[in-house]
Amino acid sequence: MITELIDVFNEDRVLTGEVLPRNDIHKRGLWHRAIVVAIINEKNEILLQ
């Protein structure tokens, strides 16, 4: 399994130098950058996220 590593930021949007797996960042509630993309059809159904 490939683990996605993500840069950690502080509340001022400054890199902390810490790089952690996505799960750890979410468990600890740390700041990080993210992009969410969803493809939705004409029935308002999410086809891909």
CHARMM-style PDB file with segment names, atoms N, HN, CA, C and O in Angstrom:
ATOM      1  N   MET     1       0.835  -1.184   0.000  1.00  0.00      PROA
ATOM      2  CA  MET     1       0.000   0.000   0.000  1.00  0.00      PROA
ATOM      3  C   MET     1       0.882   1.250   0.000  1.00  0.00      PROA
ATOM      4  O   MET     1       1.835   1.346   0.773  1.00  0.00      PROA
ATOM      5  N   ILE     2       0.560   2.186  -0.856  1.00  0.00      PROA
ATOM      6  HN  ILE     2      -0.214   2.108  -1.483  1.00  0.00      PROA
ATOM      7  CA  ILE     2       1.312   3.438  -0.947  1.00  0.00      PROA
ATOM      8  C   ILE     2       0.692   4.447   0.015  1.00  0.00      PROA
ATOM      9  O   ILE     2      -0.519   4.671  -0.002  1.00  0.00      PROA
ATOM     10  N   THR     3       1.527   5.050   0.847  1.00  0.00      PROA
ATOM     11  HN  THR     3       2.510   4.868   0.861  1.00  0.00      PROA
ATOM     12  CA  THR     3       1.066   6.056   1.805  1.00  0.00      PROA
ATOM     13  C   THR     3       1.351   7.437   1.254  1.00  0.00      PROA
ATOM     14  O   THR     3       2.480   7.740   0.870  1.00  0.00      PROA
ATOM     15  N   GLU     4       0.328   8.273   1.217  1.00  0.00      PROA
ATOM     16  HN  GLU     4      -0.589   8.028   1.529  1.00  0.00      PROA
ATOM     17  CA  GLU     4       0.495   9.642   0.743  1.00  0.00      PROA
ATOM     18  C   GLU     4       1.068  10.489   1.879  1.00  0.00      PROA
ATOM     19  O   GLU     4       0.488  10.573   2.961  1.00  0.00      PROA
ATOM     20  N   LEU     5       2.197  11.106   1.618  1.00  0.00      PROA
ATOM     21  HN  LEU     5       2.668  11.038   0.739  1.00  0.00      PROA
ATOM     22  CA  LEU     5       2.828  11.977   2.609  1.00  0.00      PROA
ATOM     23  C   LEU     5       2.474  13.427   2.298  1.00  0.00      PROA
ATOM     24  O   LEU     5       2.510  13.852   1.143  1.00  0.00      PROA
ATOM     25  N   ILE     6       2.132  14.179   3.338  1.00  0.00      PROA
ATOM     26  HN  ILE     6       2.102  13.834   4.276  1.00  0.00      PROA
ATOM     27  CA  ILE     6       1.642  15.547   3.161  1.00  0.00      PROA
ATOM     28  C   ILE     6       2.412  16.495   4.076  1.00  0.00      PROA
ATOM     29  O   ILE     6       2.716  16.164   5.222  1.00  0.00      PROA
ATOM     30  N   ASP     7       2.723  17.681   3.550  1.00  0.00      PROA
ATOM     31  HN  ASP     7       2.476  17.951   2.619  1.00  0.00      PROA
ATOM     32  CA  ASP     7       3.376  18.727   4.337  1.00  0.00      PROA
ATOM     33  C   ASP     7       2.407  19.283   5.371  1.00  0.00      PROA
ATOM     34  O   ASP     7       1.225  19.472   5.086  1.00  0.00      PROA
ATOM     35  N   VAL     8       2.907  19.542   6.563  1.00  0.00      PROA
ATOM     36  HN  VAL     8       3.868  19.389   6.795  1.00  0.00      PROA
ATOM     37  CA  VAL     8       2.108  20.111   7.647  1.00  0.00      PROA
ATOM     38  C   VAL     8       2.388  21.611   7.725  1.00  0.00      PROA
ATOM     39  O   VAL     8       3.534  22.045   7.615  1.00  0.00      PROA
ATOM     40  N   PHE     9       1.321  22.397   7.918  1.00  0.00      PROA
ATOM     41  HN  PHE     9       0.390  22.044   8.008  1.00  0.00      PROA
ATOM     42  CA  PHE     9       1.403  23.843   8.053  1.00  0.00      PROA
ATOM     43  C   PHE     9       0.940  24.239   9.445  1.00  0.00      PROA
ATOM     44  O   PHE     9       0.240  23.476  10.111  1.00  0.00      PROA
ATOM     45  N   ASN    10       1.331  25.437   9.888  1.00  0.00      PROA
ATOM     46  HN  ASN    10       1.900  26.057   9.347  1.00  0.00      PROA
ATOM     47  CA  ASN    10       0.766  25.956  11.133  1.00  0.00      PROA
ATOM     48  C   ASN    10      -0.449  26.816  10.784  1.00  0.00      PROA
ATOM     49  O   ASN    10      -0.801  26.952   9.612  1.00  0.00      PROA
ATOM     50  N   GLU    11      -1.085  27.392  11.800  1.00  0.00      PROA
ATOM     51  HN  GLU    11      -0.799  27.281  12.752  1.00  0.00      PROA
ATOM     52  CA  GLU    11      -2.308  28.171  11.563  1.00  0.00      PROA
ATOM     53  C   GLU    11      -2.060  29.452  10.767  1.00  0.00      PROA
ATOM     54  O   GLU    11      -3.007  30.072  10.282  1.00  0.00      PROA
ATOM     55  N   ASP    12      -0.790  29.853  10.631  1.00  0.00      PROA
ATOM     56  HN  ASP    12      -0.021  29.349  11.026  1.00  0.00      PROA
ATOM     57  CA  ASP    12      -0.439  31.023   9.814  1.00  0.00      PROA
ATOM     58  C   ASP    12      -0.053  30.640   8.390  1.00  0.00      PROA
ATOM     59  O   ASP    12       0.471  31.464   7.641  1.00  0.00      PROA
ATOM     60  N   ARG    13      -0.313  29.389   8.021  1.00  0.00      PROA
ATOM     61  HN  ARG    13      -0.738  28.719   8.630  1.00  0.00      PROA
ATOM     62  CA  ARG    13      -0.015  28.849   6.677  1.00  0.00      PROA
ATOM     63  C   ARG    13       1.477  28.791   6.374  1.00  0.00      PROA
ATOM     64  O   ARG    13       1.893  28.948   5.227  1.00  0.00      PROA
ATOM     65  N   VAL    14       2.271  28.565   7.405  1.00  0.00      PROA
ATOM     66  HN  VAL    14       1.932  28.437   8.338  1.00  0.00      PROA
ATOM     67  CA  VAL    14       3.715  28.434   7.246  1.00  0.00      PROA
ATOM     68  C   VAL    14       4.078  26.961   7.427  1.00  0.00      PROA
ATOM     69  O   VAL    14       3.620  26.312   8.368  1.00  0.00      PROA
ATOM     70  N   LEU    15       4.902  26.441   6.518  1.00  0.00      PROA
ATOM     71  HN  LEU    15       5.273  26.968   5.754  1.00  0.00      PROA
ATOM     72  CA  LEU    15       5.334  25.049   6.626  1.00  0.00      PROA
ATOM     73  C   LEU    15       6.063  24.822   7.942  1.00  0.00      PROA
ATOM     74  O   LEU    15       6.880  25.643   8.361  1.00  0.00      PROA
ATOM     75  N   THR    16       5.759  23.694   8.595  1.00  0.00      PROA
ATOM     76  HN  THR    16       5.096  23.028   8.255  1.00  0.00      PROA
ATOM     77  CA  THR    16       6.424  23.367   9.858  1.00  0.00      PROA
ATOM     78  C   THR    16       7.681  22.535   9.636  1.00  0.00      PROA
ATOM     79  O   THR    16       8.505  22.399  10.540  1.00  0.00      PROA
ATOM     80  N   GLY    17       7.831  21.981   8.440  1.00  0.00      PROA
ATOM     81  HN  GLY    17       7.161  22.092   7.706  1.00  0.00      PROA
ATOM     82  CA  GLY    17       8.951  21.091   8.166  1.00  0.00      PROA
ATOM     83  C   GLY    17       8.590  19.632   8.417  1.00  0.00      PROA
ATOM     84  O   GLY    17       9.363  18.729   8.099  1.00  0.00      PROA
ATOM     85  N   GLU    18       7.425  19.411   8.983  1.00  0.00      PROA
ATOM     86  HN  GLU    18       6.796  20.144   9.241  1.00  0.00      PROA
ATOM     87  CA  GLU    18       6.953  18.065   9.272  1.00  0.00      PROA
ATOM     88  C   GLU    18       6.204  17.526   8.054  1.00  0.00      PROA
ATOM     89  O   GLU    18       5.408  18.240   7.444  1.00  0.00      PROA
ATOM     90  N   VAL    19       6.459  16.273   7.706  1.00  0.00      PROA
ATOM     91  HN  VAL    19       7.106  15.693   8.202  1.00  0.00      PROA
ATOM     92  CA  VAL    19       5.774  15.601   6.608  1.00  0.00      PROA
ATOM     93  C   VAL    19       5.229  14.295   7.173  1.00  0.00      PROA
ATOM     94  O   VAL    19       5.987  13.455   7.659  1.00  0.00      PROA
ATOM     95  N   LEU    20       3.910  14.131   7.105  1.00  0.00      PROA
ATOM     96  HN  LEU    20       3.295  14.814   6.710  1.00  0.00      PROA
ATOM     97  CA  LEU    20       3.263  12.980   7.729  1.00  0.00      PROA
ATOM     98  C   LEU    20       2.295  12.303   6.772  1.00  0.00      PROA
ATOM     99  O   LEU    20       1.844  12.913   5.803  1.00  0.00      PROA
ATOM    100  N   PRO    21       1.974  11.039   7.042  1.00  0.00      PROA
ATOM    101  CA  PRO    21       0.942  10.363   6.251  1.00  0.00      PROA
ATOM    102  C   PRO    21      -0.419  11.043   6.452  1.00  0.00      PROA
ATOM    103  O   PRO    21      -0.697  11.598   7.514  1.00  0.00      PROA
ATOM    104  N   ARG    22      -1.242  10.989   5.433  1.00  0.00      PROA
ATOM    105  HN  ARG    22      -1.016  10.538   4.569  1.00  0.00      PROA
ATOM    106  CA  ARG    22      -2.574  11.614   5.453  1.00  0.00      PROA
ATOM    107  C   ARG    22      -3.372  11.206   6.704  1.00  0.00      PROA
ATOM    108  O   ARG    22      -3.974  12.057   7.357  1.00  0.00      PROA
ATOM    109  N   ASN    23      -3.376   9.921   7.032  1.00  0.00      PROA
ATOM    110  HN  ASN    23      -2.886   9.229   6.501  1.00  0.00      PROA
ATOM    111  CA  ASN    23      -4.151   9.452   8.180  1.00  0.00      PROA
ATOM    112  C   ASN    23      -3.707  10.123   9.478  1.00  0.00      PROA
ATOM    113  O   ASN    23      -4.545  10.496  10.298  1.00  0.00      PROA
ATOM    114  N   ASP    24      -2.406  10.277   9.669  1.00  0.00      PROA
ATOM    115  HN  ASP    24      -1.726   9.973   9.002  1.00  0.00      PROA
ATOM    116  CA  ASP    24      -1.895  10.911  10.884  1.00  0.00      PROA
ATOM    117  C   ASP    24      -2.317  12.379  10.960  1.00  0.00      PROA
ATOM    118  O   ASP    24      -2.690  12.875  12.023  1.00  0.00      PROA
ATOM    119  N   ILE    25      -2.253  13.060   9.826  1.00  0.00      PROA
ATOM    120  HN  ILE    25      -1.950  12.657   8.963  1.00  0.00      PROA
ATOM    121  CA  ILE    25      -2.646  14.472   9.783  1.00  0.00      PROA
ATOM    122  C   ILE    25      -4.111  14.624  10.169  1.00  0.00      PROA
ATOM    123  O   ILE    25      -4.458  15.501  10.960  1.00  0.00      PROA
ATOM    124  N   HSD    26      -4.970  13.776   9.617  1.00  0.00      PROA
ATOM    125  HN  HSD    26      -4.689  13.063   8.974  1.00  0.00      PROA
ATOM    126  CA  HSD    26      -6.397  13.872   9.922  1.00  0.00      PROA
ATOM    127  C   HSD    26      -6.692  13.467  11.360  1.00  0.00      PROA
ATOM    128  O   HSD    26      -7.520  14.100  12.016  1.00  0.00      PROA
ATOM    129  N   LYS    27      -6.038  12.433  11.861  1.00  0.00      PROA
ATOM    130  HN  LYS    27      -5.365  11.919  11.328  1.00  0.00      PROA
ATOM    131  CA  LYS    27      -6.247  12.008  13.248  1.00  0.00      PROA
ATOM    132  C   LYS    27      -5.865  13.111  14.235  1.00  0.00      PROA
ATOM    133  O   LYS    27      -6.540  13.312  15.245  1.00  0.00      PROA
ATOM    134  N   ARG    28      -4.787  13.817  13.936  1.00  0.00      PROA
ATOM    135  HN  ARG    28      -4.239  13.654  13.116  1.00  0.00      PROA
ATOM    136  CA  ARG    28      -4.277  14.856  14.838  1.00  0.00      PROA
ATOM    137  C   ARG    28      -4.878  16.238  14.572  1.00  0.00      PROA
ATOM    138  O   ARG    28      -4.625  17.181  15.321  1.00  0.00      PROA
ATOM    139  N   GLY    29      -5.672  16.356  13.506  1.00  0.00      PROA
ATOM    140  HN  GLY    29      -5.878  15.590  12.897  1.00  0.00      PROA
ATOM    141  CA  GLY    29      -6.321  17.622  13.181  1.00  0.00      PROA
ATOM    142  C   GLY    29      -5.351  18.711  12.774  1.00  0.00      PROA
ATOM    143  O   GLY    29      -5.556  19.882  13.093  1.00  0.00      PROA
ATOM    144  N   LEU    30      -4.285  18.327  12.062  1.00  0.00      PROA
ATOM    145  HN  LEU    30      -4.119  17.376  11.803  1.00  0.00      PROA
ATOM    146  CA  LEU    30      -3.264  19.287  11.664  1.00  0.00      PROA
ATOM    147  C   LEU    30      -3.653  20.013  10.379  1.00  0.00      PROA
ATOM    148  O   LEU    30      -4.430  19.507   9.569  1.00  0.00      PROA
ATOM    149  N   TRP    31      -3.092  21.212  10.215  1.00  0.00      PROA
ATOM    150  HN  TRP    31      -2.461  21.622  10.873  1.00  0.00      PROA
ATOM    151  CA  TRP    31      -3.320  22.012   9.011  1.00  0.00      PROA
ATOM    152  C   TRP    31      -2.538  21.421   7.847  1.00  0.00      PROA
ATOM    153  O   TRP    31      -1.390  21.004   8.004  1.00  0.00      PROA
ATOM    154  N   HSD    32      -3.175  21.387   6.668  1.00  0.00      PROA
ATOM    155  HN  HSD    32      -4.107  21.725   6.540  1.00  0.00      PROA
ATOM    156  CA  HSD    32      -2.523  20.904   5.453  1.00  0.00      PROA
ATOM    157  C   HSD    32      -3.294  21.429   4.252  1.00  0.00      PROA
ATOM    158  O   HSD    32      -4.445  21.850   4.369  1.00  0.00      PROA
ATOM    159  N   ARG    33      -2.657  21.397   3.124  1.00  0.00      PROA
ATOM    160  HN  ARG    33      -1.722  21.055   3.029  1.00  0.00      PROA
ATOM    161  CA  ARG    33      -3.322  21.807   1.885  1.00  0.00      PROA
ATOM    162  C   ARG    33      -4.004  20.600   1.276  1.00  0.00      PROA
ATOM    163  O   ARG    33      -3.510  19.475   1.355  1.00  0.00      PROA
ATOM    164  N   ALA    34      -5.146  20.858   0.668  1.00  0.00      PROA
ATOM    165  HN  ALA    34      -5.547  21.772   0.604  1.00  0.00      PROA
ATOM    166  CA  ALA    34      -5.882  19.770   0.027  1.00  0.00      PROA
ATOM    167  C   ALA    34      -6.676  20.327  -1.149  1.00  0.00      PROA
ATOM    168  O   ALA    34      -7.067  21.495  -1.168  1.00  0.00      PROA
ATOM    169  N   ILE    35      -6.898  19.470  -2.109  1.00  0.00      PROA
ATOM    170  HN  ILE    35      -6.581  18.522  -2.093  1.00  0.00      PROA
ATOM    171  CA  ILE    35      -7.747  19.795  -3.255  1.00  0.00      PROA
ATOM    172  C   ILE    35      -8.761  18.679  -3.380  1.00  0.00      PROA
ATOM    173  O   ILE    35      -8.411  17.499  -3.345  1.00  0.00      PROA
ATOM    174  N   VAL    36     -10.014  19.054  -3.525  1.00  0.00      PROA
ATOM    175  HN  VAL    36     -10.298  20.012  -3.554  1.00  0.00      PROA
ATOM    176  CA  VAL    36     -11.075  18.066  -3.707  1.00  0.00      PROA
ATOM    177  C   VAL    36     -11.704  18.306  -5.072  1.00  0.00      PROA
ATOM    178  O   VAL    36     -12.089  19.429  -5.398  1.00  0.00      PROA
ATOM    179  N   VAL    37     -11.804  17.253  -5.860  1.00  0.00      PROA
ATOM    180  HN  VAL    37     -11.491  16.341  -5.596  1.00  0.00      PROA
ATOM    181  CA  VAL    37     -12.408  17.330  -7.184  1.00  0.00      PROA
ATOM    182  C   VAL    37     -13.500  16.275  -7.258  1.00  0.00      PROA
ATOM    183  O   VAL    37     -13.278  15.119  -6.896  1.00  0.00      PROA
ATOM    184  N   ALA    38     -14.667  16.668  -7.721  1.00  0.00      PROA
ATOM    185  HN  ALA    38     -14.847  17.607  -8.014  1.00  0.00      PROA
ATOM    186  CA  ALA    38     -15.765  15.715  -7.883  1.00  0.00      PROA
ATOM    187  C   ALA    38     -16.363  15.885  -9.266  1.00  0.00      PROA
ATOM    188  O   ALA    38     -16.512  17.005  -9.754  1.00  0.00      PROA
ATOM    189  N   ILE    39     -16.703  14.778  -9.889  1.00  0.00      PROA
ATOM    190  HN  ILE    39     -16.582  13.868  -9.492  1.00  0.00      PROA
ATOM    191  CA  ILE    39     -17.410  14.798 -11.170  1.00  0.00      PROA
ATOM    192  C   ILE    39     -18.850  14.426 -10.872  1.00  0.00      PROA
ATOM    193  O   ILE    39     -19.129  13.358 -10.327  1.00  0.00      PROA
ATOM    194  N   ILE    40     -19.773  15.330 -11.240  1.00  0.00      PROA
ATOM    195  HN  ILE    40     -19.546  16.197 -11.683  1.00  0.00      PROA
ATOM    196  CA  ILE    40     -21.186  15.156 -10.930  1.00  0.00      PROA
ATOM    197  C   ILE    40     -21.968  15.147 -12.235  1.00  0.00      PROA
ATOM    198  O   ILE    40     -21.733  15.970 -13.119  1.00  0.00      PROA
ATOM    199  N   ASN    41     -22.904  14.200 -12.345  1.00  0.00      PROA
ATOM    200  HN  ASN    41     -23.095  13.531 -11.627  1.00  0.00      PROA
ATOM    201  CA  ASN    41     -23.704  14.127 -13.577  1.00  0.00      PROA
ATOM    202  C   ASN    41     -24.940  15.021 -13.483  1.00  0.00      PROA
ATOM    203  O   ASN    41     -25.142  15.716 -12.487  1.00  0.00      PROA
ATOM    204  N   GLU    42     -25.768  14.994 -14.538  1.00  0.00      PROA
ATOM    205  HN  GLU    42     -25.604  14.430 -15.347  1.00  0.00      PROA
ATOM    206  CA  GLU    42     -26.938  15.865 -14.601  1.00  0.00      PROA
ATOM    207  C   GLU    42     -27.998  15.519 -13.548  1.00  0.00      PROA
ATOM    208  O   GLU    42     -28.904  16.315 -13.303  1.00  0.00      PROA
ATOM    209  N   LYS    43     -27.894  14.343 -12.926  1.00  0.00      PROA
ATOM    210  HN  LYS    43     -27.158  13.695 -13.125  1.00  0.00      PROA
ATOM    211  CA  LYS    43     -28.819  13.939 -11.855  1.00  0.00      PROA
ATOM    212  C   LYS    43     -28.276  14.330 -10.475  1.00  0.00      PROA
ATOM    213  O   LYS    43     -28.835  13.947  -9.448  1.00  0.00      PROA
ATOM    214  N   ASN    44     -27.182  15.096 -10.468  1.00  0.00      PROA
ATOM    215  HN  ASN    44     -26.729  15.408 -11.303  1.00  0.00      PROA
ATOM    216  CA  ASN    44     -26.524  15.538  -9.226  1.00  0.00      PROA
ATOM    217  C   ASN    44     -25.930  14.382  -8.445  1.00  0.00      PROA
ATOM    218  O   ASN    44     -25.822  14.444  -7.220  1.00  0.00      PROA
ATOM    219  N   GLU    45     -25.543  13.323  -9.153  1.00  0.00      PROA
ATOM    220  HN  GLU    45     -25.631  13.273 -10.148  1.00  0.00      PROA
ATOM    221  CA  GLU    45     -24.888  12.165  -8.527  1.00  0.00      PROA
ATOM    222  C   GLU    45     -23.386  12.310  -8.675  1.00  0.00      PROA
ATOM    223  O   GLU    45     -22.889  12.692  -9.734  1.00  0.00      PROA
ATOM    224  N   ILE    46     -22.663  12.001  -7.600  1.00  0.00      PROA
ATOM    225  HN  ILE    46     -23.066  11.691  -6.739  1.00  0.00      PROA
ATOM    226  CA  ILE    46     -21.196  12.053  -7.657  1.00  0.00      PROA
ATOM    227  C   ILE    46     -20.705  10.787  -8.349  1.00  0.00      PROA
ATOM    228  O   ILE    46     -20.943   9.678  -7.872  1.00  0.00      PROA
ATOM    229  N   LEU    47     -20.018  10.962  -9.478  1.00  0.00      PROA
ATOM    230  HN  LEU    47     -19.825  11.864  -9.865  1.00  0.00      PROA
ATOM    231  CA  LEU    47     -19.506   9.842 -10.257  1.00  0.00      PROA
ATOM    232  C   LEU    47     -18.093   9.481  -9.854  1.00  0.00      PROA
ATOM    233  O   LEU    47     -17.714   8.310  -9.898  1.00  0.00      PROA
ATOM    234  N   LEU    48     -17.305  10.476  -9.461  1.00  0.00      PROA
ATOM    235  HN  LEU    48     -17.613  11.427  -9.425  1.00  0.00      PROA
ATOM    236  CA  LEU    48     -15.920  10.273  -9.108  1.00  0.00      PROA
ATOM    237  C   LEU    48     -15.500  11.366  -8.144  1.00  0.00      PROA
ATOM    238  O   LEU    48     -15.794  12.543  -8.357  1.00  0.00      PROA
ATOM    239  N   GLN    49     -14.811  10.971  -7.082  1.00  0.00      PROA
ATOM    240  HN  GLN    49     -14.573  10.015  -6.910  1.00  0.00      PROA
ATOM    241  CA  GLN    49     -14.336  11.961  -6.124  1.00  0.00      PROA
ATOM    242  C   GLN    49     -12.857  11.743  -5.880  1.00  0.00      PROA
ATOM    243  OT1 GLN    49     -12.246  12.472  -5.099  1.00  0.00      PROA
TER     244      GLN     49
END
